[in-house]
Amino acid sequence: MISQLYRNRWSVELFFKWIKQHLKIKKFRSTSENAVRIQIYCAIITYCLVAIIQHDMKLGRGICEVLQILGISLTDKTHLRDLFDKSNFKNVKDFYDSSEPNLFNF
């Protein structure tokens, strides 16, 4: 029974490790269970939408890079296809310190 509990605990630890690495949640904003669930759901939905965009548009960029470009271009009204075809986003890290609001910087 103790080994089963430890195995379940380890699964929970791996789940939260994956969330922190992939969904960019550094800390949970509240201690209430409902607030934490909403934050996790929003992060998962965002991750899935970006993964769908990346897959459908056949982008040669990682999800993290796509999130950075979308965050930089949050107030830009450029079509997504044109946004990812721009040559000025070849090195996203140069533009990441811009003064525009960044939605995905948790």
C-alpha positions in Angstrom: 0.0 0.0 0.0 2.9 2.4 0.8 4.5 1.7 -2.6 1.2 2.4 -4.3 0.8 5.7 -2.5 4.3 6.7 -3.4 3.7 5.7 -7.1 0.6 7.9 -7.2 2.5 10.8 -5.5 5.3 10.5 -8.1 2.7 10.7 -10.9 1.3 13.9 -9.4 4.9 15.3 -9.1 5.6 14.5 -12.8 2.3 16.1 -13.9 3.2 19.4 -12.1 6.7 19.3 -13.4 5.3 19.0 -17.0 2.9 21.8 -16.3 5.6 24.1 -15.1 8.0 23.3 -18.0 5.5 23.4 -20.8 2.7 25.7 -19.8 5.0 28.4 -18.2 3.2 28.5 -14.9 5.8 29.5 -12.4 3.5 29.7 -9.4 -0.2 29.3 -8.7 -1.9 32.6 -8.1 -4.3 31.4 -5.4 -4.7 28.7 -2.8 -8.3 27.8 -3.7 -8.8 24.6 -5.6 -11.1 26.3 -8.1 -8.6 29.1 -8.9 -5.8 26.7 -9.5 -8.0 24.6 -11.8 -8.9 27.6 -13.8 -5.3 28.6 -14.1 -4.3 25.1 -15.3 -7.2 24.9 -17.7 -6.3 28.3 -19.2 -2.7 27.3 -19.6 -3.6 23.9 -21.2 -6.1 25.6 -23.6 -3.4 28.1 -24.6 -0.9 25.4 -25.1 -3.3 23.3 -27.2 -4.3 26.3 -29.4 -0.7 27.1 -30.1 0.1 23.5 -30.8 -2.8 23.4 -33.3 -1.6 26.6 -35.0 1.9 25.2 -35.2 0.7 21.9 -36.7 -1.8 23.4 -39.1 0.5 26.1 -40.4 3.4 23.6 -40.6 5.7 26.0 -38.8 9.4 25.0 -38.4 9.5 26.6 -35.0 9.0 25.2 -31.5 5.9 25.9 -29.4 7.9 28.1 -27.0 9.1 30.2 -30.0 5.6 30.5 -31.4 4.4 31.6 -28.0 7.1 34.3 -27.9 6.2 35.6 -31.3 2.5 35.7 -30.5 3.4 37.5 -27.2 5.5 40.1 -29.0 2.8 40.6 -31.6 -0.2 40.7 -29.3 -1.4 44.1 -30.3 -0.4 43.7 -34.0 -3.3 43.1 -36.5 -1.1 41.1 -38.9 -2.6 37.8 -40.3 -0.9 34.8 -38.7 0.5 33.5 -41.9 2.2 36.9 -42.6 3.3 37.1 -39.0 5.3 33.9 -39.1 6.6 34.6 -42.6 8.3 37.9 -41.6 12.0 37.7 -41.8 12.4 40.1 -38.8 11.4 37.3 -36.4 14.3 35.0 -37.3 15.8 35.7 -33.9 13.0 36.1 -31.5 15.2 36.8 -28.5 16.2 40.1 -30.1 12.6 41.2 -30.0 11.6 39.6 -26.7 12.6 42.7 -24.7 10.3 45.0 -26.6 8.0 47.4 -24.7 4.8 45.8 -26.1 2.6 43.8 -23.7 3.5 40.1 -23.4 0.5 37.9 -22.8 2.5 34.7 -22.3 5.1 35.9 -19.8 3.7 34.4 -16.5 
